């Protein structure tokens, strides 16, 4: 596609429920990132994929958060037993091979609200 | 954890004036990037400056980098109302170069 696509754009869920957030990166981009952004804050790094593997998952806050990218393209961020503190905008970004001196292209984000 | 710290946190100026935002960081970096965000959703890349560069221009944007002070500045000249947005610096460290680490951002308001 022309850009990074994230679905859904908005998600409201009840506390304790499970949610999946999807990211479809730019075709050919091997690097994929997930970030979380709370109101008035900068994006907080969660996890980075290079191809199918999670090269750096140091930003995942706890074991309720998990992400996969089974075919090296689409990625899904999964949150179990959601809590109100998980409410935020979840941003996905991708970049082309040769990661270091390249820009990241961001999707429009999924606004997650846990009630 | 956040590496970059922007200041000011908020800036309000009149249209036509220049806007300067600063970013400080803590570790040795490969590059520093500036992004813009409207309405709290997707970020748009503005400019990337490598650690061996000191200044870079793109249209009305001018970015400087001082690696000895671990700081960068973004200058927007002849500001327009459409420049109203949040601006973030992001760094790629030499260690852990895969991830971009963002600062808290500067909220810029251009008054017509």
Interface residues (C-beta under 8 A of the other chain):
Chain A: X4 X31 X33 X35 X37 X39 X41 X42 X43 X44 X45 X48 X50 X55 X56 X59 X89 X91 X93 X99 X100 X101 X102 X103 X104 X105 X106 X107 X108 X109
Chain B: X2 X4 X30 X31 X33 X35 X40 X41 X42 X43 X44 X45 X48 X50 X88 X92 X96 X97 X98 X99 X100 X101 X102 X103 X104 X105
